Amino acid sequence: MNATVETHELKIPAPTTNPPIEMFYLRSDPLGRITWVAPDGNSYTLDPANAQPFQWLLVNDDAGRPVMGLYKKPNVDAILVVSIDGAKSIAATLLHAEDDTARRVYYFATDAGNTNALNRPAFVLRAQGFEDSPLEVNANFFVMCVGEVQFN
Protein backbone atom coordinates (compact mmCIF):
# COMPACT_ATOMS: atom_id res chain seq x y z
CA MET A 1 0.00 0.00 0.00
CA ASN A 2 1.34 3.42 -0.95
CA ALA A 3 0.86 6.31 1.44
CA THR A 4 0.11 9.82 0.24
CA VAL A 5 1.84 12.66 2.03
CA GLU A 6 0.25 16.10 1.94
CA THR A 7 2.53 19.10 1.94
CA HIS A 8 1.49 22.68 2.44
CA GLU A 9 3.39 25.78 1.48
CA LEU A 10 2.95 28.92 3.54
CA LYS A 11 2.15 32.03 1.50
CA ILE A 12 3.44 35.04 3.41
CA PRO A 13 2.38 38.50 2.19
CA ALA A 14 4.62 41.53 1.99
CA PRO A 15 4.94 43.32 5.36
CA THR A 16 2.29 45.94 6.04
CA THR A 17 1.66 48.42 8.81
CA ASN A 18 -2.09 47.78 8.74
CA PRO A 19 -2.74 44.08 8.30
CA PRO A 20 -6.37 42.98 8.12
CA ILE A 21 -7.86 41.89 11.43
CA GLU A 22 -10.92 39.66 11.72
CA MET A 23 -12.63 38.70 14.98
CA PHE A 24 -14.89 35.69 15.45
CA TYR A 25 -16.99 35.24 18.59
CA LEU A 26 -16.74 32.19 20.86
CA ARG A 27 -18.69 31.83 24.10
CA SER A 28 -20.13 29.47 26.65
CA ASP A 29 -23.65 30.31 27.85
CA PRO A 30 -25.04 29.89 31.41
CA LEU A 31 -25.83 26.22 30.62
CA GLY A 32 -22.33 25.55 29.29
CA ARG A 33 -23.35 25.33 25.62
CA ILE A 34 -20.66 26.62 23.28
CA THR A 35 -21.52 29.06 20.48
CA TRP A 36 -19.20 29.86 17.59
CA VAL A 37 -19.86 32.72 15.16
CA ALA A 38 -17.80 31.51 12.21
CA PRO A 39 -16.23 33.38 9.27
CA ASP A 40 -19.33 32.56 7.20
CA GLY A 41 -21.29 34.82 9.62
CA ASN A 42 -23.46 32.01 10.92
CA SER A 43 -23.80 30.99 14.55
CA TYR A 44 -23.33 27.35 15.56
CA THR A 45 -23.94 25.80 18.98
CA LEU A 46 -22.56 22.64 20.57
CA ASP A 47 -23.59 21.17 23.93
CA PRO A 48 -20.68 19.46 25.73
CA ALA A 49 -23.24 17.39 27.66
CA ASN A 50 -23.89 15.50 24.40
CA ALA A 51 -20.22 14.54 23.87
CA GLN A 52 -19.22 10.94 24.48
CA PRO A 53 -15.71 9.98 25.61
CA PHE A 54 -13.30 9.03 22.82
CA GLN A 55 -15.64 10.36 20.08
CA TRP A 56 -15.82 13.66 18.24
CA LEU A 57 -19.08 15.56 18.68
CA LEU A 58 -19.36 17.59 15.45
CA VAL A 59 -21.68 20.39 14.36
CA ASN A 60 -22.15 20.85 10.60
CA ASP A 61 -23.03 23.83 8.46
CA ASP A 62 -25.93 23.80 5.98
CA ALA A 63 -23.70 22.14 3.37
CA GLY A 64 -22.93 19.27 5.76
CA ARG A 65 -19.33 20.30 6.45
CA PRO A 66 -18.23 20.30 10.10
CA VAL A 67 -17.68 23.77 11.59
CA MET A 68 -17.00 22.89 15.22
CA GLY A 69 -16.19 19.83 17.25
CA LEU A 70 -15.47 18.68 20.79
CA TYR A 71 -13.42 15.67 21.91
CA LYS A 72 -13.47 14.38 25.48
CA LYS A 73 -11.21 11.77 26.98
CA PRO A 74 -11.25 10.98 30.72
CA ASN A 75 -8.42 12.68 32.66
CA VAL A 76 -7.28 14.60 29.57
CA ASP A 77 -8.02 18.22 28.62
CA ALA A 78 -10.97 18.43 26.22
CA ILE A 79 -10.30 19.63 22.67
CA LEU A 80 -12.50 22.22 20.99
CA VAL A 81 -11.94 22.85 17.30
CA VAL A 82 -13.72 25.60 15.33
CA SER A 83 -13.52 26.31 11.61
CA ILE A 84 -11.73 29.44 10.48
CA ASP A 85 -12.28 28.44 6.86
CA GLY A 86 -13.09 31.63 4.98
CA ALA A 87 -10.98 33.88 7.20
CA LYS A 88 -8.23 35.86 5.47
CA SER A 89 -5.61 34.28 7.71
CA ILE A 90 -4.86 31.22 9.75
CA ALA A 91 -2.55 33.31 11.93
CA ALA A 92 -4.80 33.52 15.00
CA THR A 93 -4.88 34.09 18.74
CA LEU A 94 -7.43 33.94 21.55
CA LEU A 95 -8.74 37.15 23.12
CA HIS A 96 -10.56 37.05 26.43
CA ALA A 97 -13.70 39.18 26.13
CA GLU A 98 -15.37 38.95 29.56
CA ASP A 99 -16.30 36.49 32.25
CA ASP A 100 -15.08 38.16 35.45
CA THR A 101 -12.59 35.51 36.56
CA ALA A 102 -8.96 34.83 35.72
CA ARG A 103 -8.62 31.37 34.20
CA ARG A 104 -6.15 28.54 34.12
CA VAL A 105 -3.79 28.03 31.23
CA TYR A 106 -5.39 28.09 27.77
CA TYR A 107 -3.39 26.64 24.96
CA PHE A 108 -4.25 26.70 21.28
CA ALA A 109 -3.02 26.30 17.74
CA THR A 110 -4.21 26.79 14.21
CA ASP A 111 -4.27 24.08 11.59
CA ALA A 112 -4.47 24.38 7.81
CA GLY A 113 -6.96 21.52 7.71
CA ASN A 114 -4.74 18.50 7.37
CA THR A 115 -4.63 17.30 11.01
CA ASN A 116 -7.91 18.24 12.68
CA ALA A 117 -11.32 16.60 12.94
CA LEU A 118 -12.93 19.21 10.67
CA ASN A 119 -10.53 18.63 7.75
CA ARG A 120 -10.53 22.36 7.03
CA PRO A 121 -8.65 25.40 8.43
CA ALA A 122 -9.34 25.52 12.16
CA PHE A 123 -8.54 27.03 15.52
CA VAL A 124 -7.89 24.36 18.17
CA LEU A 125 -8.41 25.23 21.84
CA ARG A 126 -7.72 23.41 25.09
CA ALA A 127 -7.57 24.50 28.74
CA GLN A 128 -5.48 22.94 31.46
CA GLY A 129 -7.64 20.83 33.78
CA PHE A 130 -10.89 21.13 31.78
CA GLU A 131 -12.02 17.60 30.87
CA ASP A 132 -15.54 18.38 29.60
CA SER A 133 -15.03 21.67 27.74
CA PRO A 134 -12.20 24.19 27.46
CA LEU A 135 -14.71 26.98 28.12
CA GLU A 136 -16.17 27.59 31.54
CA VAL A 137 -19.79 28.68 31.89
CA ASN A 138 -20.35 32.31 30.80
CA ALA A 139 -16.87 32.66 29.27
CA ASN A 140 -16.64 35.02 26.30
CA PHE A 141 -13.79 35.11 23.78
CA PHE A 142 -12.84 36.22 20.32
CA VAL A 143 -10.59 34.35 17.96
CA MET A 144 -8.62 37.06 16.19
CA CYS A 145 -7.13 36.30 12.79
CA VAL A 146 -4.47 38.74 11.60
CA GLY A 147 -2.96 39.37 8.19
CA GLU A 148 -3.44 37.42 5.01
CA VAL A 149 -1.69 34.14 5.74
CA GLN A 150 -2.93 30.99 3.99
CA PHE A 151 -1.60 27.57 3.18
CA ASN A 152 -2.23 26.06 -0.21
C-alpha positions in Angstrom: 0.0 0.0 0.0 1.3 3.4 -1.0 0.9 6.3 1.4 0.1 9.8 0.2 1.8 12.7 2.0 0.3 16.1 1.9 2.5 19.1 1.9 1.5 22.7 2.4 3.4 25.8 1.5 2.9 28.9 3.5 2.1 32.0 1.5 3.4 35.0 3.4 2.4 38.5 2.2 4.6 41.5 2.0 4.9 43.3 5.4 2.3 45.9 6.0 1.7 48.4 8.8 -2.1 47.8 8.7 -2.7 44.1 8.3 -6.4 43.0 8.1 -7.9 41.9 11.4 -10.9 39.7 11.7 -12.6 38.7 15.0 -14.9 35.7 15.4 -17.0 35.2 18.6 -16.7 32.2 20.9 -18.7 31.8 24.1 -20.1 29.5 26.6 -23.6 30.3 27.8 -25.0 29.9 31.4 -25.8 26.2 30.6 -22.3 25.6 29.3 -23.3 25.3 25.6 -20.7 26.6 23.3 -21.5 29.1 20.5 -19.2 29.9 17.6 -19.9 32.7 15.2 -17.8 31.5 12.2 -16.2 33.4 9.3 -19.3 32.6 7.2 -21.3 34.8 9.6 -23.5 32.0 10.9 -23.8 31.0 14.5 -23.3 27.4 15.6 -23.9 25.8 19.0 -22.6 22.6 20.6 -23.6 21.2 23.9 -20.7 19.5 25.7 -23.2 17.4 27.7 -23.9 15.5 24.4 -20.2 14.5 23.9 -19.2 10.9 24.5 -15.7 10.0 25.6 -13.3 9.0 22.8 -15.6 10.4 20.1 -15.8 13.7 18.2 -19.1 15.6 18.7 -19.4 17.6 15.5 -21.7 20.4 14.4 -22.2 20.8 10.6 -23.0 23.8 8.5 -25.9 23.8 6.0 -23.7 22.1 3.4 -22.9 19.3 5.8 -19.3 20.3 6.5 -18.2 20.3 10.1 -17.7 23.8 11.6 -17.0 22.9 15.2 -16.2 19.8 17.3 -15.5 18.7 20.8 -13.4 15.7 21.9 -13.5 14.4 25.5 -11.2 11.8 27.0 -11.2 11.0 30.7 -8.4 12.7 32.7 -7.3 14.6 29.6 -8.0 18.2 28.6 -11.0 18.4 26.2 -10.3 19.6 22.7 -12.5 22.2 21.0 -11.9 22.8 17.3 -13.7 25.6 15.3 -13.5 26.3 11.6 -11.7 29.4 10.5 -12.3 28.4 6.9 -13.1 31.6 5.0 -11.0 33.9 7.2 -8.2 35.9 5.5 -5.6 34.3 7.7 -4.9 31.2 9.8 -2.5 33.3 11.9 -4.8 33.5 15.0 -4.9 34.1 18.7 -7.4 33.9 21.6 -8.7 37.2 23.1 -10.6 37.0 26.4 -13.7 39.2 26.1 -15.4 39.0 29.6 -16.3 36.5 32.3 -15.1 38.2 35.5 -12.6 35.5 36.6 -9.0 34.8 35.7 -8.6 31.4 34.2 -6.2 28.5 34.1 -3.8 28.0 31.2 -5.4 28.1 27.8 -3.4 26.6 25.0 -4.3 26.7 21.3 -3.0 26.3 17.7 -4.2 26.8 14.2 -4.3 24.1 11.6 -4.5 24.4 7.8 -7.0 21.5 7.7 -4.7 18.5 7.4 -4.6 17.3 11.0 -7.9 18.2 12.7 -11.3 16.6 12.9 -12.9 19.2 10.7 -10.5 18.6 7.8 -10.5 22.4 7.0 -8.7 25.4 8.4 -9.3 25.5 12.2 -8.5 27.0 15.5 -7.9 24.4 18.2 -8.4 25.2 21.8 -7.7 23.4 25.1 -7.6 24.5 28.7 -5.5 22.9 31.5 -7.6 20.8 33.8 -10.9 21.1 31.8 -12.0 17.6 30.9 -15.5 18.4 29.6 -15.0 21.7 27.7 -12.2 24.2 27.5 -14.7 27.0 28.1 -16.2 27.6 31.5 -19.8 28.7 31.9 -20.3 32.3 30.8 -16.9 32.7 29.3 -16.6 35.0 26.3 -13.8 35.1 23.8 -12.8 36.2 20.3 -10.6 34.3 18.0 -8.6 37.1 16.2 -7.1 36.3 12.8 -4.5 38.7 11.6 -3.0 39.4 8.2 -3.4 37.4 5.0 -1.7 34.1 5.7 -2.9 31.0 4.0 -1.6 27.6 3.2 -2.2 26.1 -0.2 
